Amino acid sequence: MTIPYEHHSLHGSMNDKTILITGGTGSFGKQFVRRVLRDFQPRKLIVFSRDELKQFEMSQEFPESAESPIRYFLGDVRDKDRLLRAFDGVDVVVHAAALKQVPAAEYNPFEFIKTNILGAANIIDAAVDRNVKRVIALSTDKAASPINLYGATKLCSDKLFVAGNSYSGTHDTRFGVVRYGNVVGSRGSVVPFFLGRRGSGILPITDPRMTRFWITLEQGVAFVLKSLERMEGGELFIPKIPSMNIMDLARAIAPECRTEVVGIRRGEKLHEMMITEDDARMAWEFDDHYRITPRSDNGCAEAGGKRCPEGFAYSSETNTEWLTVEQLREMIEV
């Protein structure tokens, strides 16, 4: 099975542009910077984040110099004034900054609201006021029919960015959202956790029936870049990606270990969803992705899309594509 977005051919839409990525020192941010520097010639590529140590460490791989477009900008999305300063002269913003650990959100809800919701509002205000041309925000499958606070904050964020296209008024700023599932090997994900537990001989399993959508960092970055090219404003882009079962993941990482069922954590789903039945009424299917549009079709019919049928839902449980143990092992390089 070929997983999409690994080797997408991209046009030069990032060339001679000033690009800023919030949360730029995270797993996605580093891969995004690596890809943009490899494939494009941006005028400037700004890493915006709040951790000076992570910026210092990242600068060892991507140093600032007269020959390099890379720049580092300390700041927090909670600080609108700092965003206004950072967005001055910026053409494209990729919003990847977020608090995202599900258990932490349940016990620190105010902090997640300040960053994920109020921070999104600050991004929108600053982008409009500074005449940024395009803004795309990263979302999560947990924002579809959320049962935990993290998912609820990301759903609010998604709604804000879609509404931002009306909020921008006579400005040219356009907003879009990308939603996808679990990222292989990202910080705090199950892959590094299982790898760290191999030596114990036991892998804790929340529920052997559990399924998740699966995407690599490289695929996620390529899909975001492609969505920046496709967006007209107001769309929510969802890639077609495979599902995996938690027991298959355990067998792929540590077949020698026994498993121990520990139960689902607070705020966790048995299966994830990226398009609900209600969302599907505004959703369009393409060869490699889906789009949820706000009110009109946003040119989807002209671009070759077809409306999703009544009752359609895109769930990790009912997905038509599944990763095998061998494919999982190849993806995580075990």
Sine and cosine of phi, psi and omega as CSV:
sin_phi,cos_phi,sin_psi,cos_psi,sin_omega,cos_omega
0.00,0.00,0.71,-0.70,0.05,-1.00
-0.99,-0.11,0.83,-0.56,0.02,-1.00
-1.00,-0.01,0.75,-0.66,-0.10,-1.00
-0.93,0.36,0.29,-0.96,0.17,-0.98
0.98,0.18,0.00,1.00,-0.02,-1.00
-0.93,0.38,-0.65,0.76,-0.08,-1.00
-0.74,-0.67,0.72,0.69,0.03,-1.00
-0.88,0.48,0.67,-0.74,0.14,-0.99
-1.00,0.09,0.82,-0.57,-0.07,-1.00
-0.90,-0.44,0.56,-0.83,0.05,-1.00
-0.98,0.20,0.02,-1.00,-0.06,-1.00
-1.00,0.06,0.62,0.79,-0.10,-0.99
-0.93,0.38,-0.32,0.95,0.02,-1.00
-1.00,-0.08,-0.09,1.00,-0.02,-1.00
-0.93,0.37,0.67,-0.74,0.05,-1.00
0.85,0.53,0.46,0.89,0.06,-1.00
-0.93,-0.36,0.46,-0.89,0.16,-0.99
-0.99,-0.11,0.89,-0.46,-0.12,-0.99
-0.90,-0.43,0.69,-0.73,0.06,-1.00
-0.81,-0.58,0.71,-0.71,0.08,-1.00
-0.86,-0.51,0.85,-0.53,0.09,-1.00
-0.99,0.16,0.49,-0.87,-0.10,-1.00
0.90,0.44,0.54,0.84,-0.16,-0.99
-0.94,0.34,-0.22,0.98,0.02,-1.00
-1.00,-0.08,0.05,1.00,0.04,-1.00
-0.98,0.18,-0.04,-1.00,-0.04,-1.00
-0.86,0.52,-0.75,0.66,0.01,-1.00
-0.91,0.42,-0.70,0.71,-0.06,-1.00
-0.85,0.53,-0.70,0.71,0.00,-1.00
-0.89,0.46,-0.68,0.73,-0.01,-1.00
-0.93,0.36,-0.59,0.81,0.05,-1.00
-0.88,0.47,-0.73,0.68,0.01,-1.00
-0.88,0.48,-0.69,0.72,0.00,-1.00
-0.86,0.50,-0.69,0.73,-0.04,-1.00
-0.94,0.35,-0.69,0.72,-0.03,-1.00
-0.90,0.43,-0.68,0.74,0.01,-1.00
-0.91,0.41,-0.52,0.85,-0.01,-1.00
-0.97,0.25,-0.64,0.77,-0.20,-0.98
-0.96,-0.27,-0.22,0.98,-0.09,-1.00
-0.73,-0.68,0.14,-0.99,0.08,-1.00
-0.83,-0.55,0.96,0.29,-0.01,-1.00
-0.94,0.35,0.49,-0.87,0.10,-1.00
-0.91,0.42,-0.67,0.74,0.02,-1.00
-0.45,-0.89,0.59,-0.80,0.04,-1.00
-0.78,-0.62,0.95,-0.30,-0.15,-0.99
-0.98,-0.21,0.82,-0.57,0.09,-1.00
-1.00,-0.09,0.93,-0.36,-0.02,-1.00
-0.96,-0.28,0.87,-0.50,0.04,-1.00
-0.34,-0.94,0.16,-0.99,-0.14,-0.99
-0.97,-0.23,-0.03,1.00,-0.10,-0.99
-0.94,-0.33,0.94,-0.34,-0.05,-1.00
-0.92,0.39,-0.55,0.84,0.01,-1.00
-0.91,0.41,-0.71,0.71,0.02,-1.00
-0.90,0.44,-0.59,0.81,0.06,-1.00
-0.91,0.41,-0.66,0.75,0.04,-1.00
-0.88,0.48,-0.71,0.70,0.00,-1.00
-0.90,0.44,-0.64,0.77,0.01,-1.00
-0.92,0.39,-0.54,0.84,-0.02,-1.00
-0.93,0.36,-0.24,0.97,0.08,-1.00
-0.94,0.33,-0.54,0.84,0.06,-1.00
-1.00,0.04,-0.61,0.79,-0.04,-1.00
-0.83,-0.55,0.98,0.18,-0.08,-1.00
-0.96,0.27,0.51,-0.86,0.15,-0.99
-0.96,0.27,0.67,-0.74,0.06,-1.00
-0.30,-0.95,0.18,-0.98,0.03,-1.00
-0.91,0.42,-0.45,0.89,-0.04,-1.00
-1.00,0.04,-0.30,0.95,-0.07,-1.00
-0.97,-0.24,0.59,-0.81,0.03,-1.00
-0.99,0.14,-0.11,0.99,-0.11,-0.99
-0.94,0.34,0.70,-0.72,0.07,-1.00
-0.66,-0.75,0.51,-0.86,-0.01,-1.00
-0.90,-0.43,0.70,-0.71,-0.10,-0.99
-0.70,-0.71,0.93,-0.36,0.03,-1.00
-0.97,0.26,0.71,-0.70,0.04,-1.00
0.11,-0.99,0.21,-0.98,-0.03,-1.00
-0.82,-0.58,0.66,-0.75,0.00,-1.00
-0.91,0.42,-0.24,0.97,0.08,-1.00
-0.96,0.30,-0.28,0.96,-0.09,-1.00
-0.97,-0.23,0.99,-0.14,-0.06,-1.00
-0.90,0.44,-0.64,0.77,0.00,-1.00
-0.87,0.49,-0.63,0.78,0.01,-1.00
-0.93,0.38,-0.61,0.79,0.06,-1.00
-0.90,0.44,-0.65,0.76,0.04,-1.00
-0.86,0.51,-0.66,0.76,0.04,-1.00
-0.92,0.39,-0.70,0.72,-0.07,-1.00
-0.92,0.39,-0.55,0.83,-0.09,-1.00
-0.99,0.12,-0.05,1.00,-0.02,-1.00
-0.88,0.47,0.89,-0.46,0.01,-1.00
0.99,0.14,0.11,0.99,-0.04,-1.00
-1.00,0.08,0.67,-0.74,0.03,-1.00
-1.00,-0.08,-0.65,0.76,-0.11,-0.99
-0.74,-0.68,0.74,-0.68,0.09,-1.00
-0.87,-0.48,0.77,-0.64,0.18,-0.98
-0.94,-0.33,0.89,-0.46,-0.11,-0.99
-0.99,-0.15,0.99,-0.16,-0.01,-1.00
-0.93,-0.37,-0.07,1.00,-0.03,-1.00
-0.95,0.31,0.74,-0.67,0.03,-1.00
-0.18,-0.98,0.43,-0.90,0.31,-0.95
-1.00,-0.03,0.74,-0.67,-0.22,-0.98
-0.65,-0.76,0.02,1.00,0.01,-1.00
-0.98,0.18,0.87,-0.49,-0.11,-0.99
-0.85,0.53,-0.77,0.64,-0.01,-1.00
-0.89,0.46,-0.61,0.79,0.01,-1.00
-0.89,0.45,-0.58,0.81,0.00,-1.00
-0.91,0.42,-0.59,0.81,-0.03,-1.00
-0.91,0.41,-0.49,0.87,-0.05,-1.00
-0.97,-0.24,-0.17,0.99,0.02,-1.00
-0.74,-0.68,0.82,0.57,-0.15,-0.99
-0.88,0.47,-0.63,0.78,-0.05,-1.00
-0.89,0.47,-0.61,0.79,-0.01,-1.00
-0.91,0.41,-0.65,0.76,0.02,-1.00
-0.92,0.38,-0.62,0.79,0.04,-1.00
-0.90,0.43,-0.67,0.74,-0.01,-1.00
-0.89,0.46,-0.66,0.75,-0.04,-1.00
-0.99,0.13,-0.78,0.63,-0.17,-0.99
-0.98,0.17,-0.51,0.86,-0.02,-1.00
-0.98,-0.21,-0.85,0.53,-0.01,-1.00
-0.92,0.40,-0.55,0.83,0.08,-1.00
-0.89,0.45,-0.64,0.77,0.05,-1.00
-0.89,0.46,-0.67,0.74,0.03,-1.00
-0.88,0.47,-0.63,0.78,0.04,-1.00
-0.90,0.43,-0.65,0.76,0.05,-1.00
-0.86,0.52,-0.71,0.70,-0.02,-1.00
-0.89,0.45,-0.76,0.65,0.00,-1.00
-0.85,0.52,-0.74,0.67,-0.05,-1.00
-0.91,0.41,-0.63,0.78,-0.01,-1.00
-0.91,0.42,-0.68,0.74,0.02,-1.00
-0.92,0.40,-0.72,0.69,-0.05,-1.00
-0.91,0.40,-0.47,0.88,-0.01,-1.00
-0.98,-0.19,0.14,0.99,0.06,-1.00
0.84,0.54,0.62,0.78,0.16,-0.99
-0.90,0.44,0.67,-0.75,-0.09,-1.00
-0.98,0.20,-0.72,0.70,-0.07,-1.00
-0.68,-0.74,0.69,-0.73,0.06,-1.00
-0.76,-0.64,0.79,-0.61,0.10,-0.99
-0.81,-0.58,0.75,-0.66,-0.08,-1.00
-0.94,-0.33,0.62,-0.78,0.04,-1.00
-1.00,0.06,0.74,-0.67,0.04,-1.00
-0.87,-0.49,-0.32,-0.95,-0.11,-0.99
-0.48,-0.88,0.43,-0.90,0.09,-1.00
-0.88,0.47,-0.37,0.93,-0.01,-1.00
-0.94,0.34,-0.18,0.98,0.05,-1.00
-0.99,0.14,-0.19,0.98,0.03,-1.00
-1.00,0.01,0.90,-0.44,-0.05,-1.00
0.77,0.63,0.87,0.49,-0.15,-0.99
-0.93,0.36,0.56,-0.83,0.12,-0.99
-0.87,-0.49,-0.08,1.00,0.05,-1.00
-0.84,-0.54,0.25,-0.97,-0.09,-1.00
-0.92,0.39,-0.62,0.78,0.04,-1.00
-0.83,0.55,-0.77,0.64,0.01,-1.00
-0.87,0.49,-0.61,0.79,0.01,-1.00
-0.91,0.41,-0.63,0.78,0.02,-1.00
-0.93,0.38,-0.58,0.81,0.01,-1.00
-0.96,0.28,-0.53,0.85,0.11,-0.99
-0.90,0.44,-0.69,0.72,0.07,-1.00
-0.86,0.51,-0.69,0.72,0.03,-1.00
-0.86,0.50,-0.71,0.70,0.02,-1.00
-0.84,0.54,-0.72,0.69,-0.02,-1.00
-0.89,0.46,-0.62,0.78,0.02,-1.00
-0.89,0.45,-0.70,0.71,-0.03,-1.00
-0.93,0.37,-0.60,0.80,0.08,-1.00
-0.90,0.44,-0.71,0.71,0.01,-1.00
-0.93,0.38,-0.39,0.92,-0.01,-1.00
-0.85,0.53,-0.42,0.91,0.01,-1.00
-0.93,0.37,-0.50,0.86,0.12,-0.99
-0.99,0.14,-0.60,0.80,-0.03,-1.00
-0.90,0.44,-0.47,0.88,-0.06,-1.00
-0.94,0.34,-0.26,0.96,0.09,-1.00
0.87,0.50,-0.83,-0.56,-0.05,-1.00
-0.99,0.12,-0.07,1.00,0.04,-1.00
-0.95,0.31,0.34,-0.94,-0.02,-1.00
-1.00,0.00,0.05,1.00,-0.07,-1.00
-0.91,0.42,0.76,-0.65,0.04,-1.00
-0.84,-0.54,0.64,-0.77,-0.07,-1.00
-0.86,-0.50,0.63,-0.77,0.10,-0.99
-0.62,-0.78,0.20,-0.98,-0.04,-1.00
-0.73,-0.69,0.61,-0.79,0.13,-0.99
-0.90,-0.44,0.78,-0.63,0.02,-1.00
-0.86,-0.51,0.81,-0.59,0.13,-0.99
-0.55,-0.84,0.00,-1.00,-0.15,-0.99
-1.00,-0.06,-0.44,-0.90,-0.05,-1.00
-0.88,0.48,0.66,-0.76,-0.01,-1.00
-0.98,-0.19,0.81,-0.59,-0.03,-1.00
-0.86,0.51,0.86,-0.52,0.15,-0.99
0.98,0.22,0.10,1.00,0.03,-1.00
-0.93,0.37,0.34,-0.94,-0.06,-1.00
-0.87,0.49,0.74,-0.67,0.02,-1.00
0.99,0.10,0.00,1.00,-0.03,-1.00
-1.00,0.10,0.11,-0.99,-0.11,-0.99
-0.94,0.33,-0.46,0.89,-0.05,-1.00
-0.89,0.45,-0.83,0.56,0.04,-1.00
-0.89,0.46,-0.49,0.87,0.05,-1.00
-0.91,0.42,-0.74,0.68,0.03,-1.00
-0.90,0.43,-0.66,0.75,0.02,-1.00
-0.86,0.50,-0.63,0.78,0.01,-1.00
-0.94,0.34,-0.37,0.93,-0.03,-1.00
-1.00,-0.09,-0.04,1.00,-0.06,-1.00
-0.86,0.52,-0.61,0.79,-0.04,-1.00
-0.91,0.42,-0.38,0.93,-0.02,-1.00
-0.98,0.19,-0.32,0.95,-0.03,-1.00
0.99,0.11,-0.03,1.00,-0.04,-1.00
-0.73,-0.68,0.76,-0.66,0.10,-0.99
-0.93,-0.36,0.86,-0.51,0.06,-1.00
-0.96,0.27,0.76,-0.65,-0.01,-1.00
-0.89,-0.45,0.80,-0.60,0.01,-1.00
-0.92,0.38,-0.75,0.66,0.03,-1.00
-0.35,-0.94,0.80,-0.60,-0.07,-1.00
-0.90,0.44,-0.24,0.97,0.02,-1.00
-1.00,0.06,-0.15,0.99,-0.16,-0.99
-0.89,0.45,0.67,-0.74,0.07,-1.00
-0.78,-0.63,0.42,-0.91,0.03,-1.00
-0.57,-0.82,0.48,-0.88,0.22,-0.98
-0.96,0.28,0.49,-0.87,-0.13,-0.99
-0.69,-0.73,0.74,-0.67,0.02,-1.00
-0.53,-0.85,0.52,-0.86,0.07,-1.00
-1.00,0.01,0.29,-0.96,0.06,-1.00
-0.86,0.52,-0.68,0.74,-0.02,-1.00
-0.88,0.47,-0.67,0.75,0.02,-1.00
-0.92,0.40,-0.64,0.77,0.02,-1.00
-0.89,0.46,-0.70,0.72,0.02,-1.00
-0.90,0.44,-0.70,0.71,0.00,-1.00
-0.89,0.47,-0.61,0.79,0.00,-1.00
-0.93,0.36,-0.62,0.78,0.06,-1.00
-0.89,0.46,-0.71,0.70,0.01,-1.00
-0.89,0.46,-0.66,0.75,0.03,-1.00
-0.92,0.40,-0.60,0.80,0.01,-1.00
-0.92,0.38,-0.55,0.84,0.09,-1.00
-0.87,0.49,-0.60,0.80,0.04,-1.00
-0.95,0.33,-0.61,0.79,-0.12,-0.99
-0.99,0.17,-0.45,0.89,-0.24,-0.97
-0.93,0.38,0.65,-0.76,0.15,-0.99
-0.97,-0.26,-0.38,0.92,-0.02,-1.00
0.81,-0.58,0.85,-0.53,0.05,-1.00
0.99,-0.14,-0.10,1.00,-0.03,-1.00
-0.99,0.15,0.46,-0.89,0.20,-0.98
-0.90,-0.43,0.92,-0.39,-0.09,-1.00
-1.00,-0.08,0.71,-0.70,-0.05,-1.00
-0.74,-0.67,0.88,-0.48,-0.01,-1.00
-0.97,0.25,0.47,-0.88,0.18,-0.98
-0.99,0.11,0.94,-0.35,-0.06,-1.00
-0.73,-0.69,0.35,-0.94,-0.08,-1.00
-0.98,0.18,0.30,-0.95,0.13,-0.99
-0.98,-0.18,0.27,-0.96,0.15,-0.99
-0.59,-0.81,0.43,-0.90,0.08,-1.00
-0.99,-0.12,0.62,-0.78,-0.08,-1.00
-0.87,0.49,-0.53,0.85,0.02,-1.00
-0.94,0.33,-0.58,0.81,0.08,-1.00
-0.90,0.43,-0.63,0.78,0.04,-1.00
-0.89,0.45,-0.68,0.73,0.03,-1.00
-0.88,0.48,-0.67,0.74,0.02,-1.00
-0.92,0.39,-0.55,0.83,0.00,-1.00
-0.94,0.35,-0.62,0.78,-0.08,-1.00
-1.00,0.09,-0.69,0.72,-0.11,-0.99
-0.56,-0.83,0.96,0.27,-0.02,-1.00
-0.89,0.45,-0.35,0.94,-0.01,-1.00
-0.99,0.17,-0.23,0.97,-0.06,-1.00
-1.00,0.02,0.52,-0.85,0.17,-0.99
-1.00,0.02,0.39,-0.92,-0.02,-1.00
-0.95,-0.30,0.47,-0.88,-0.01,-1.00
-0.71,-0.70,0.89,-0.46,-0.03,-1.00
-0.97,0.24,0.83,-0.55,-0.07,-1.00
-0.92,-0.40,-0.15,0.99,0.03,-1.00
1.00,-0.09,0.46,-0.89,-0.02,-1.00
-0.94,0.33,0.68,-0.73,0.02,-1.00
-0.96,0.26,0.31,-0.95,0.06,-1.00
-0.85,0.53,0.76,-0.65,0.03,-1.00
0.99,0.14,0.16,0.99,-0.05,-1.00
-0.97,-0.24,0.59,-0.81,0.05,-1.00
-0.99,-0.14,0.41,-0.91,0.12,-0.99
-0.95,0.30,-0.65,0.76,0.05,-1.00
-0.74,-0.67,0.50,-0.87,0.03,-1.00
-0.98,-0.21,0.33,-0.94,-0.02,-1.00
-0.70,-0.71,0.61,-0.80,0.07,-1.00
-0.92,-0.40,-0.40,0.92,0.13,-0.99
-0.71,-0.70,0.87,-0.50,0.07,-1.00
-0.99,0.13,0.22,-0.98,0.04,-1.00
-0.86,0.51,-0.61,0.80,0.01,-1.00
-0.94,0.34,-0.64,0.77,0.07,-1.00
-0.89,0.46,-0.54,0.84,-0.10,-0.99
-0.88,0.47,-0.38,0.93,0.02,-1.00
-0.91,0.42,-0.36,0.93,0.04,-1.00
-0.92,-0.40,0.29,0.96,-0.10,-1.00
-0.97,-0.25,0.54,-0.84,0.02,-1.00
-0.82,-0.57,0.64,-0.77,0.01,-1.00
-0.97,-0.23,0.70,-0.71,0.11,-0.99
-0.85,-0.53,0.05,-1.00,-0.06,-1.00
-0.85,0.52,-0.65,0.76,-0.12,-0.99
-0.87,-0.50,0.03,1.00,-0.04,-1.00
-0.30,-0.95,0.14,-0.99,0.13,-0.99
-0.89,-0.47,0.40,-0.91,0.12,-0.99
-0.74,-0.67,0.76,-0.65,0.18,-0.98
-0.98,-0.19,0.83,-0.55,-0.08,-1.00
-0.95,-0.32,0.43,-0.90,-0.11,-0.99
-0.94,0.33,-0.86,0.51,-0.04,-1.00
-0.72,-0.69,-0.70,0.71,0.03,-1.00
-0.98,-0.17,-0.07,-1.00,-0.01,-1.00
-1.00,0.09,-0.07,1.00,0.01,-1.00
0.77,0.63,0.59,0.81,0.03,-1.00
0.98,0.22,0.22,0.98,-0.07,-1.00
-0.90,0.43,-0.66,0.75,-0.01,-1.00
-0.89,0.45,-0.69,0.72,0.01,-1.00
-0.91,0.42,-0.47,0.88,-0.02,-1.00
-1.00,0.07,0.06,1.00,0.06,-1.00
0.99,-0.14,0.17,0.99,0.02,-1.00
-0.99,0.16,0.37,-0.93,0.10,-0.99
-0.77,-0.64,0.59,-0.81,-0.05,-1.00
-0.89,0.45,0.63,-0.78,0.08,-1.00
-0.94,0.33,0.61,-0.80,-0.07,-1.00
-0.95,0.32,0.35,-0.94,0.06,-1.00
-0.85,0.53,0.71,-0.70,0.01,-1.00
1.00,0.08,-0.01,1.00,0.01,-1.00
-0.93,0.36,0.61,-0.80,0.15,-0.99
-0.56,-0.83,0.60,-0.80,-0.01,-1.00
-0.96,-0.28,0.99,-0.14,-0.10,-0.99
-0.87,-0.49,0.52,-0.86,0.05,-1.00
-0.92,0.39,-0.36,0.93,0.00,-1.00
-0.98,0.21,-0.62,0.78,-0.09,-1.00
-0.97,-0.26,0.19,0.98,0.01,-1.00
-0.85,0.53,0.54,-0.84,0.01,-1.00
-1.00,0.02,-0.20,0.98,0.02,-1.00
-0.92,-0.39,0.76,-0.65,-0.01,-1.00
-0.73,-0.68,0.62,-0.79,0.07,-1.00
-1.00,0.10,0.69,-0.73,0.11,-0.99
-1.00,0.08,0.19,-0.98,0.05,-1.00
-0.86,0.51,-0.66,0.75,-0.02,-1.00
-0.91,0.42,-0.66,0.75,0.02,-1.00
-0.92,0.40,-0.63,0.78,0.06,-1.00
-0.88,0.48,-0.70,0.71,0.01,-1.00
-0.88,0.48,-0.63,0.78,0.03,-1.00
-0.92,0.40,-0.65,0.76,-0.02,-1.00
-0.92,0.40,-0.65,0.76,-0.06,-1.00
-1.00,-0.09,0.00,1.00,0.10,-0.99
0.83,0.56,0.72,0.69,0.06,-1.00
-0.99,0.13,0.00,0.00,0.00,0.00
